[in-house]
Amino acid sequence: MDSLTLLRSRLTEFAAVVRLADPDRGRVQNSFLQLQRQFQVVARDRGMEATVQPVLTEISRTLRLIGVDLAFLQASRQPVTLEQRQSQLDGRLTQLGNWLDYLCQPSSQ
């Protein structure tokens, strides 16, 4: 399995864990760390390619924002706030998936 495919798999796993009704904090954190580590592998492998550098930058930015969203999500106490944070996190996960889709296209490889 190549590093990009593994990154996609880590994203799918993370999204599934986060979208559970009452996700375990440790499991969420562990899954997010695995996602970040795998991104670092992809960035190291593909980072020198000028055509993908802007995409890698956006993925890095999105991962940082997801980290902030996770902190806010875990601090949420009110159901309305929890729903808002979950919705924002879902949007970022979709955005991250779109960036990965772009990287997987043959023209970006």
C-alpha positions as CSV (number, residue, x, y, z in Angstrom):
1,M,0.0,0.0,0.0
2,D,1.5,3.3,-1.0
3,S,1.7,6.3,1.4
4,L,-1.1,8.2,-0.2
5,T,-3.5,5.3,-0.1
6,L,-2.6,4.8,3.6
7,L,-3.3,8.4,4.2
8,R,-6.7,8.1,2.7
9,S,-7.3,5.0,4.9
10,R,-6.3,6.9,8.0
11,L,-8.7,9.8,7.1
12,T,-11.5,7.3,6.6
13,E,-10.8,5.7,10.0
14,F,-10.5,9.1,11.7
15,A,-13.8,10.3,10.2
16,A,-15.5,7.1,11.4
17,V,-14.2,7.5,14.9
18,V,-15.1,11.2,15.1
19,R,-18.6,10.7,13.8
20,L,-19.5,8.2,16.5
21,A,-22.4,9.4,18.8
22,D,-20.1,9.5,21.8
23,P,-16.5,9.0,20.7
24,D,-13.8,8.0,23.1
25,R,-11.4,10.9,23.5
26,G,-8.3,8.7,23.6
27,R,-9.4,6.9,20.5
28,V,-10.1,10.2,18.7
29,Q,-6.7,11.6,19.7
30,N,-4.9,8.4,18.7
31,S,-6.6,8.3,15.3
32,F,-5.8,11.9,14.7
33,L,-2.2,11.4,15.5
34,Q,-2.0,8.5,13.1
35,L,-3.5,10.7,10.4
36,Q,-1.0,13.4,11.1
37,R,2.0,11.0,11.1
38,Q,0.9,9.5,7.8
39,F,0.6,13.0,6.3
40,Q,4.2,13.7,7.3
41,V,5.2,10.5,5.4
42,V,3.4,11.7,2.3
43,A,4.8,15.2,2.6
44,R,8.3,13.8,2.9
45,D,7.8,11.5,-0.1
46,R,6.1,14.1,-2.3
47,G,7.1,17.4,-0.8
48,M,9.8,18.2,-3.4
49,E,7.4,18.0,-6.3
50,A,6.5,21.6,-7.2
51,T,3.1,20.7,-8.6
52,V,1.9,19.2,-5.3
53,Q,3.5,21.6,-2.8
54,P,0.5,24.0,-2.7
55,V,-1.8,21.0,-2.1
56,L,0.4,19.7,0.7
57,T,0.4,23.2,2.3
58,E,-3.4,23.2,2.2
59,I,-3.6,19.7,3.7
60,S,-1.2,20.8,6.5
61,R,-3.3,23.9,7.2
62,T,-6.5,21.8,7.2
63,L,-5.0,19.3,9.6
64,R,-4.0,22.1,12.0
65,L,-7.6,23.5,11.9
66,I,-9.0,20.0,12.5
67,G,-6.8,19.8,15.6
68,V,-8.3,23.1,16.8
69,D,-11.8,21.9,16.0
70,L,-11.2,18.7,18.0
71,A,-10.2,20.8,21.0
72,F,-13.3,22.9,20.8
73,L,-15.5,19.8,20.1
74,Q,-14.2,18.1,23.3
75,A,-14.8,21.3,25.3
76,S,-18.4,21.6,24.1
77,R,-21.0,21.1,26.8
78,Q,-24.2,22.4,25.2
79,P,-25.9,20.2,22.6
80,V,-26.2,23.1,20.1
81,T,-22.5,24.0,20.4
82,L,-21.6,20.3,20.0
83,E,-23.7,20.1,16.8
84,Q,-22.0,23.3,15.5
85,R,-18.6,22.0,16.2
86,Q,-19.4,18.6,14.7
87,S,-20.7,20.3,11.5
88,Q,-17.6,22.4,11.2
89,L,-15.4,19.3,11.7
90,D,-17.4,17.4,9.1
91,G,-16.8,20.2,6.6
92,R,-13.0,20.1,7.2
93,L,-13.0,16.4,6.9
94,T,-14.7,16.7,3.5
95,Q,-12.3,19.4,2.5
96,L,-9.4,17.2,3.5
97,G,-10.9,14.3,1.5
98,N,-11.1,16.6,-1.6
99,W,-7.5,17.6,-1.3
100,L,-6.5,13.9,-1.1
101,D,-8.7,13.1,-4.1
102,Y,-6.7,15.8,-6.0
103,L,-3.4,14.2,-5.0
104,C,-4.6,10.8,-6.1
105,Q,-5.4,12.0,-9.7
106,P,-2.8,10.8,-12.2
107,S,-2.0,14.3,-13.4
108,S,-0.8,15.3,-9.9
109,Q,1.6,12.3,-9.6
